């Protein structure tokens, strides 16, 4: 199968009814009723929706101007417009390589993109209809809990994006212990040092390297060329000139704490 993004089970944001309409929009052939679609069918439909939206914004302005017919939005898009809008609001922004936040406020799929996606994946769907098997499934959830130290503003950005991005060498640094990364979380604005326990969802193809680095004897390096989904579980706070560490549990509480500290620092 040509490359489509795979999702973990908790990343599926469309309904079975949405999936039914999306599959009919692309393939224009027989599609099971919503109640008969499998989890793989729904994940496949969401991947097609993501692919169509993102590819529609990969076109240059010259292509848009000189391809007046195929750059039109097909009338059948109305059947999935609301599903596309709802999905764009919930989807992680790093899933999109081309579509920007402005694009996602009113996402579209152009006719030439629909035709291209159909051509790439129609054979897989025909096989699904004939055999009941689809060579696509939600990505199994493989995760681990690791620690990362950085400033409060960086933590808020990571939490809002729901992911951490690799550096220029394709590395994301963590640790097996929070104590070893507090030094990297010194925040002069909030007058404290921070470390976060993240649930880290390691993507397929990424490698995990455990090694000793300067200042961190138990470093864990994820080697990957793509953003890595993370969920903040606990925040460890060591105020300036203090020895005790405070623990904030839960992503909502962490965001409130860091936001409140930002406000207090600005007063």
Residue pairs with C-beta under 8 A, 6 or more apart in sequence:
1 121
1 124
1 135
1 136
2 120
2 121
4 44
4 47
4 48
4 50
4 51
4 121
4 136
5 47
5 50
5 51
5 95
6 43
6 47
6 136
6 137
6 138
6 139
6 204
7 43
7 46
7 47
7 138
7 139
8 138
8 139
8 140
8 141
8 201
8 229
9 39
9 138
9 141
10 141
11 92
11 138
11 229
12 39
12 42
12 43
12 46
12 138
13 46
13 86
13 87
13 90
13 91
14 22
14 42
14 45
14 46
14 49
14 83
14 86
14 87
15 34
15 42
15 83
16 34
16 35
16 37
16 42
17 34
18 45
18 80
18 83
18 86
18 87
19 34
19 37
19 41
19 42
19 44
19 45
19 46
20 31
20 32
20 33
20 34
20 37
20 45
21 79
21 80
21 83
22 45
22 46
22 48
22 49
22 80
22 83
23 31
23 41
23 44
23 45
23 48
23 125
24 31
24 79
25 76
25 77
25 79
25 80
25 114
26 48
26 52
26 114
26 117
26 118
26 121
27 118
27 122
27 125
28 118
29 122
29 125
29 126
29 129
30 129
32 41
37 45
38 134
39 137
39 138
40 134
40 136
40 137
40 138
41 128
41 134
43 136
43 137
43 138
44 124
44 134
44 136
46 87
47 136
48 117
48 121
49 80
49 83
49 84
49 87
50 87
50 91
50 95
50 96
51 117
52 109
52 113
52 114
52 117
53 84
53 87
53 88
53 96
53 99
53 103
53 104
53 107
53 108
53 109
54 95
54 96
54 97
54 98
54 99
55 98
55 113
55 116
55 117
56 99
56 107
56 108
56 109
56 110
56 113
57 96
57 98
57 99
57 100
57 103
58 97
58 98
59 71
59 110
63 71
64 71
67 112
69 111
70 110
70 111
70 112
70 115
71 110
71 111
71 112
72 110
72 111
73 108
73 109
73 110
73 111
74 109
74 111
74 114
77 84
77 108
77 109
77 114
80 109
84 107
84 108
84 109
85 106
85 107
87 107
88 99
88 104
88 105
88 107
89 104
91 104
92 161
92 162
92 163
92 229
93 101
93 104
93 161
94 161
94 162
94 163
94 165
94 227
96 104
99 107
124 134
124 135
124 136
125 134
127 133
127 134
127 135
128 134
139 203
139 204
141 201
142 201
142 202
143 199
143 200
143 201
143 202
144 199
144 200
144 202
144 208
145 197
145 198
145 199
145 200
145 233
146 174
146 175
146 176
146 197
146 198
146 200
146 220
147 174
147 175
147 176
147 177
147 178
147 180
147 181
147 195
147 196
147 197
147 198
148 164
148 173
148 174
148 175
148 181
148 184
148 195
148 196
148 198
149 175
149 178
149 181
149 182
149 183
149 184
149 185
149 193
149 194
149 195
149 196
150 158
150 184
150 185
150 194
150 196
151 185
151 186
151 187
151 189
151 190
151 194
152 187
152 189
152 190
152 192
152 194
152 258
152 261
152 262
153 187
153 189
153 262
155 194
155 196
155 232
155 235
155 254
155 258
156 255
156 258
156 259
158 164
158 196
158 230
158 232
159 232
159 251
159 254
159 255
161 227
162 229
162 230
162 231
163 227
163 228
163 229
163 230
164 172
164 198
164 227
164 228
164 230
165 172
165 227
165 228
166 172
166 222
166 223
166 224
166 225
166 226
166 227
166 228
170 223
170 224
170 225
171 221
171 222
171 223
172 221
172 222
172 224
172 228
173 213
173 219
173 220
173 221
174 181
174 198
174 200
174 219
174 220
174 221
174 222
175 181
175 216
175 218
175 219
175 220
176 210
176 218
176 220
177 218
178 195
178 196
178 197
178 236
178 245
179 195
180 215
180 216
180 217
180 218
180 219
181 195
181 216
182 193
182 194
182 195
182 236
182 238
182 245
183 193
183 215
184 195
184 215
185 193
185 194
185 195
186 193
187 193
187 194
189 262
189 265
190 258
190 261
190 262
190 265
191 239
191 240
191 265
192 237
192 238
192 239
192 240
192 261
193 237
193 238
193 240
194 235
194 236
194 237
194 238
195 235
195 236
196 232
196 233
196 234
196 235
196 236
196 254
197 232
197 233
197 234
197 235
197 236
198 230
198 231
198 232
198 233
199 230
199 231
199 233
200 222
200 228
200 229
200 230
201 228
201 229
201 230
201 231
202 208
202 222
202 224
202 228
203 224
203 226
203 228
203 229
205 224
206 222
206 223
206 224
206 226
206 228
207 222
207 223
207 224
208 220
208 221
208 222
208 223
209 220
209 221
209 222
209 223
210 218
210 219
210 220
210 221
211 219
211 221
212 218
212 219
213 219
222 228
231 251
232 251
232 254
233 249
233 250
233 251
234 247
234 248
234 249
234 250
234 254
235 247
235 248
235 253
235 254
235 257
235 258
236 245
236 246
236 247
236 248
237 245
237 246
237 247
237 248
237 257
238 244
238 245
238 246
239 246
248 254
248 257
